[in-house]
Amino acid sequence: MTRRRVVALAGALALAGCAPRPEPVVPATLPPPAAPTPAPTAAPAPLPAFPVVPEPLLRVGLASNAASYELPWGDWLLRAGGRVERQRLPATFTASDGTVVLSDERGKRSLPPPVEVAGAAGAPVVLAGAPYRGTLALLVNGRGTLTVVNRVGVEDYLKGVVPAEMGPKVYDEPEALKAQAIAARSYAERHRGESEAEGFDLCATPRCQVYSGIGVESPLSSQAVEETAGEVLLFDGRIADTLFTSTCGGRTEASPDVFTTYASKEHPYLASVPCAGETPDELSTTLPPEKRPTSLLGVRGRALLAAAARTGRAYADLVAARNLLREGLGLPKGGGPRTLQPPAVYADLARAAEWGDLSLLTEETERRLAPEGWPEEARAAYAVALRFQLGGGTALPVARVFQPEEAAGLWAAVLARTGDAEEVEGRLAALEPGKVVLKTARGRRELDLPAALALYAGSGDAWTAVSRLEVRPGDRVRAFLFSERLGGLAAPVPAAAGLYDRESSWSHWTRRATGAELMSRLKERDASRRGTTVTAVEVLERARSGRARVARVTTDGGTFTLSGLEIRFALGIPESLFSVVRGRSEEAGPIFTFYGRGWGHGVGLCQNGAFGMALAGKGYREILAHYYPGTSVGPVPAPPAPPPAPPAR
């Protein structure tokens, strides 16, 4: 490099080193980012108001010694210690050290009793799968377990009592259900608070009156409760003690003869009254009676003959009845069977109904059921009659001659299959001039009464034609109609004629037990009773109705007496209205057979009798006045005013 170039380069470097340095570039300082605005916190949804149970309120003990209470999934409100909280998870409640312990998947915690449970959206509360109106209160009892109490309005409570005590599917008379509603309401108000020591008013079992909640409610029984709302039975200005029983067996009993704590002076309305009182009505006919009984097939046939204005005593009568079948089928009139021998009757039946090719209606195996000597047409027609069940529960004649009305019964049965004949079963509701009213499964049916009417009394397959038939409202009857014309009425002879409770399955009963079995029952009631077998049972005193008031039991270990309601419970029989027969078996020793009637204690309203009175057209006030003489229906009386405060000194 030349000197000049070196000097020039050195000078340039010197100039560079002397030049002022530029200010360093400092990046702009940004303000710190603002803190994110928190999303607004949603306010917790307000709890629904805890349901208010309608007044007057009743506390019903559903369980008095429960080890636990299971709350299922749902939307529930819990109230304890003045606080209300929501519970959606399933939970178990138990008692511990005087508190109620709630356990769910979040753990355990103690709540002060009582703990009250309610549906958040007005839903029913639940105990062991059964729904109830109102709320449930969980109490800790002196045994260290839970008492579960349903807090419910009286009217809602009754909707779960009336159908449990008198099921409306069977007892479907509104007036009987109203009587039961008033009896149940009166009982609840009269006995309110009797179980205060347990933390409730009434139990839910037969010891008080059966209460089953929403699960048994029915529109018919609920209507009875609503239409009698607030009404109770009164005696001398106080609510009557309205005991009631299922079936009284024809007569109720005075309370002191069953319940030793009930005095007649205080409960004169719990008297012994007959479960009867209806004057029988009478049906009559211009048709002559028959001395010989007939089958139900014959009853149908005689009703057809009556519809044809015939008696069946002449050949022309049978032809007229047969022609009703022909007319119903749209066929020309014709003759009739020339004899009443079975082959002739069955062959003529095939021609009358014009069944055509009989082999199309039956199989060869069916046709073999008829006697081999019969003509083929008769055998085939008999097989068709069996297949179409023309006997209607009656064995068709094969080895004997037909009665004229039985032959007509076959024609009536064919008319029933084609819709031109009808059998209506029901109960007599009313008998009016020229009309009869039946209560059937489809409602009330009014029928015109012709002068010539086949009237029958009997049962099963033995019926007798009569010229006069005595019936009472509520009796079961069967009507036979042909093209809406009434041809006959048949009335079974009731098991307990004239009694209001005659339709009860407990109108009679039989029980049998060995002496050892009776001894076992007696010891279950009282372990101090000595012996291994009962050797004698004697009724020493009977009450007005015939119920055993005092009985003596002898065992191989001694003798003791039973009285009142204990007779029924200790002997394990349905009622104390009974007789007893002592027998002996080589294997079992003494054997006792009890014949009796009724079910229950027999005091107060007879539920089956109330139903019978309602069938007879009686209103609920009449029913109650009959079984509780001297009482009246009215509103719940106001509680007595408290005594005035003493004057200030």
Sequence and secondary structure as in RCSB ss.txt:
>XXXX:A:sequence
MTRRRVVALAGALALAGCAPRPEPVVPATLPPPAAPTPAPTAAPAPLPAFPVVPEPLLRVGLASNAASYELPWGD
WLLRAGGRVERQRLPATFTASDGTVVLSDERGKRSLPPPVEVAGAAGAPVVLAGAPYRGTLALLVNGRGTLTVVN
RVGVEDYLKGVVPAEMGPKVYDEPEALKAQAIAARSYAERHRGESEAEGFDLCATPRCQVYSGIGVESPLSSQAV
EETAGEVLLFDGRIADTLFTSTCGGRTEASPDVFTTYASKEHPYLASVPCAGETPDELSTTLPPEKRPTSLLGVR
GRALLAAAARTGRAYADLVAARNLLREGLGLPKGGGPRTLQPPAVYADLARAAEWGDLSLLTEETERRLAPEGWP
EEARAAYAVALRFQLGGGTALPVARVFQPEEAAGLWAAVLARTGDAEEVEGRLAALEPGKVVLKTARGRRELDLP
AALALYAGSGDAWTAVSRLEVRPGDRVRAFLFSERLGGLAAPVPAAAGLYDRESSWSHWTRRATGAELMSRLKER
DASRRGTTVTAVEVLERARSGRARVARVTTDGGTFTLSGLEIRFALGIPESLFSVVRGRSEEAGPIFTFYGRGWG
HGVGLCQNGAFGMALAGKGYREILAHYYPGTSVGPVPAPPAPPPAPPAR
>XXXX:A:secstr
  HHHHHHHHHHHHHHHHS                                   SSEEEEEEEEEES EEE SS 
EEEEETTEEEEE S EEEEEETTEEEEEETTEEEEE S EEEEETTS  EEETTEEESSEEEEEE TTSSEEEEE
EEEHHHHHHTTHHHHS TTT   HHHHHHHHHHHHHHHHHSTTTTGGGTSSEESSTTS    GGGG  HHHHHHH
HHTTTEEEEETTEE    EESB TTB   GGGT TT  TTT TTS   BSB    EEEE SS   SS B HHHHH
HHHHHHHTT  SSSHHHHHHHHHHHHHHTT       SS SHHHHHHHHHHHHT   GGGTS HHHHTTS TTS 
HHHHHHHHHHHHTTTTTTS   SSS   HHHHHHHHHHHHHHHTSEEEEEEEEEEEETTEEEEEETTEEEEEE  
SS EEEEEETTEEEEESEEEE TT EEEEEEETTEEEEEEEE  TTTTBTTTT TTSSEEEEEEHHHHHHHHHHH
 TT   SSEEEEEEEEE TTS EEEEEEEETTEEEEEETHHHHHHHT S S EEEEEEEETTTEEEEEEEE  BS
   SEEHHHHHHHHHTT  HHHHHHHHSTT EEEE              
